[in-house]
Structure formats: C-alpha cells, structure tokens
Amino acid sequence: MKTQIYLALSASIFAAVALGHLVRLIFAWPAVIGPFEIPLWLSFFGVLAPGILSAWGFTQVRRP
C-alpha cells in the first residue's frame, strides 16, 4: 500500500511540473535565473520528460 501512495504522489508532482512548463509555453512567460534568461523552447522538454514520467507513474498505480 505504501508503494501505491509513493507512486501516486510522485506522479502528481511530475504532472504539476509538466503543467507549470506548459503554462509557461502558452503564456510565453520569461524565466530568469540570475543574469541568465532560460529560452522558451527549453520548456518543451520540461513538459515532455515530466509528462512521460507522470503518465508512467499513474499507470503503475493502477496495476494490481
């Protein structure tokens, strides 16, 4: 049971990260860390990788 909770929680966190990057892409919000500006196209990978991990995590939660 504890494994299912861990999987659901981590999948939810990955989904939230992917959603944050997707919102950044849609609204073209700038991201600046110190003197460096993060390119907008980099958020595409921020949607793709956590999105895949989130989908995988939710499919593992449904397994018996």
C-alpha positions as a printed Julia matrix, in Angstrom:
64×3 Matrix{Float64}:
  0.0    0.0     0.0
  2.81   2.42    0.75
  4.25   1.89   -2.73
  0.96   2.91   -4.32
  0.91   6.12   -2.28
  4.51   6.9    -3.26
  3.76   6.31   -6.94
  0.63   8.46   -6.86
  2.42  11.28   -5.06
  5.46  11.29   -7.34
  3.26  11.07  -10.46
  1.24  14.05   -9.19
  4.39  16.09   -8.6
  5.66  15.29  -12.09
  2.27  16.27  -13.51
  2.4   19.61  -11.67
  5.88  20.33  -13.03
  4.78  19.46  -16.57
  1.71  21.66  -16.19
  3.86  24.56  -14.97
  6.08  24.3   -18.03
  3.05  24.03  -20.3
  1.57  27.22  -18.83
  4.93  28.95  -19.35
  4.88  27.89  -23.01
  1.29  29.02  -23.56
  1.69  32.45  -21.98
  5.35  32.91  -23.04
  6.41  33.83  -19.52
 10.1   34.66  -19.15
 12.3   32.64  -16.82
 15.43  34.33  -15.5
 17.95  32.79  -13.12
 20.45  35.41  -12.07
 21.85  37.03  -15.21
 20.73  34.16  -17.45
 17.44  34.02  -19.35
 16.13  30.49  -19.93
 14.96  30.02  -23.54
 11.27  29.32  -24.02
 11.92  26.26  -26.21
 13.61  24.56  -23.26
 10.23  24.3   -21.54
  9.16  21.87  -24.26
 11.46  19.32  -22.65
 10.1   20.43  -19.28
  6.67  19.32  -20.47
  7.77  16.18  -22.25
 10.0   14.45  -19.68
  7.88  15.02  -16.54
  4.74  14.31  -18.56
  6.07  10.9   -19.57
  7.16  10.14  -16.01
  3.78  11.22  -14.69
  1.89   9.04  -17.16
  4.13   6.09  -16.32
  3.6    6.64  -12.59
 -0.18   6.76  -12.91
 -0.19   3.58  -14.97
  1.85   1.86  -12.26
 -0.64   2.97   -9.61
 -3.45   1.21  -11.48
 -1.59  -2.11  -11.59
 -2.83  -4.68   -9.06
